[in-house]
């Protein structure tokens, strides 16, 4: 954990805040605590999480997921692997069949 995040967490604990936890995910720090709210209309609980930004401080987090329908998969890894493997024999192919080696 970076220094500024640890200092922030220790300051919050000194103020009496309980249950805070700082996690680093993808170069961003997230603050979690065990707080839930009751959604009366939906008759269920909802977990509340808060995102910690070094410049903005605490920012309310929302989950945004878009559904994506995959229609095709294009794979380039196998072609790249073959290209790398043929680097050593390419000069021999050029010399042995100069007009057909690229086919």
C-alpha positions in Angstrom: 0.0 0.0 0.0 1.3 3.4 -0.9 2.2 6.0 1.8 -0.7 8.4 1.1 -3.3 5.5 1.3 -1.8 4.2 4.5 -1.8 7.7 6.1 -5.4 8.2 5.1 -6.5 4.9 6.5 -4.6 5.5 9.8 -6.2 9.0 10.1 -9.7 7.5 9.5 -9.1 4.9 12.2 -7.9 7.6 14.6 -11.2 9.4 14.0 -13.1 6.3 15.1 -14.0 4.9 11.7 -14.3 1.1 11.9 -14.2 -1.7 9.4 -12.3 0.2 6.7 -10.0 -1.7 4.3 -7.9 -0.4 1.4 -7.3 -2.6 -1.6 -5.2 -1.8 -4.7 -6.8 -3.1 -8.0 -5.4 -2.0 -11.4 -3.4 0.9 -10.0 -6.4 2.3 -8.1 -7.2 2.2 -4.4 -10.6 1.1 -3.2 -12.0 1.5 0.3 -14.3 -1.1 1.5 -16.2 -1.4 4.8 -19.0 -3.7 6.1 -21.9 -1.3 5.6 -25.2 -2.2 4.1 -28.3 -0.2 3.4 -31.8 -1.5 3.2 -33.7 -0.9 0.0 -37.3 -0.7 1.2 -38.9 -0.8 -2.2 -36.9 -3.8 -3.4 -36.9 -5.5 0.1 -33.2 -6.4 0.0 -29.9 -5.2 1.3 -27.2 -3.4 -0.8 -23.5 -3.3 0.1 -22.0 0.2 0.0 -18.5 0.6 -1.3 -16.5 3.7 -1.7 -13.6 4.5 -4.1 -10.6 6.4 -2.8 -8.9 8.8 -5.3 -5.7 10.6 -4.3 -6.8 14.0 -5.7 -10.6 13.8 -5.1 -10.7 11.9 -1.8 -13.7 9.6 -1.4 -15.9 9.2 -4.5 -19.0 7.1 -4.4 -18.6 4.1 -6.6 -21.1 2.6 -9.0 -20.8 -0.6 -10.9 -21.3 -0.3 -14.6 -21.4 -3.4 -16.7 -22.5 -3.5 -20.3 -23.5 -6.8 -21.8 -21.5 -7.6 -24.9 -22.5 -10.2 -27.4 -19.5 -11.9 -29.0 -20.2 -12.7 -32.6 -16.7 -13.7 -33.7 -13.2 -14.2 -32.3 -10.2 -13.3 -34.2 -7.0 -14.9 -33.1 -3.6 -13.5 -34.0 -1.4 -15.4 -31.5 -1.0 -18.5 -33.6 0.0 -16.6 -36.7 2.5 -14.6 -34.7 4.0 -17.7 -33.2 4.5 -19.3 -36.6 6.1 -16.1 -37.9 8.6 -16.2 -35.0 9.3 -19.9 -35.5 10.0 -19.4 -39.2 12.5 -16.6 -38.7 15.4 -19.1 -38.6 14.4 -20.9 -41.7 13.2 -18.0 -43.8 16.7 -17.5 -45.5 16.7 -21.1 -46.6 13.2 -20.8 -48.0 14.1 -17.7 -50.0 17.2 -19.4 -51.4 15.5 -22.7 -52.2 12.4 -21.3 -53.9 12.7 -17.6 -54.5 9.4 -17.2 -56.3 7.2 -19.3 -54.0 8.6 -18.8 -50.5 6.0 -16.2 -49.5 3.0 -18.3 -50.5 
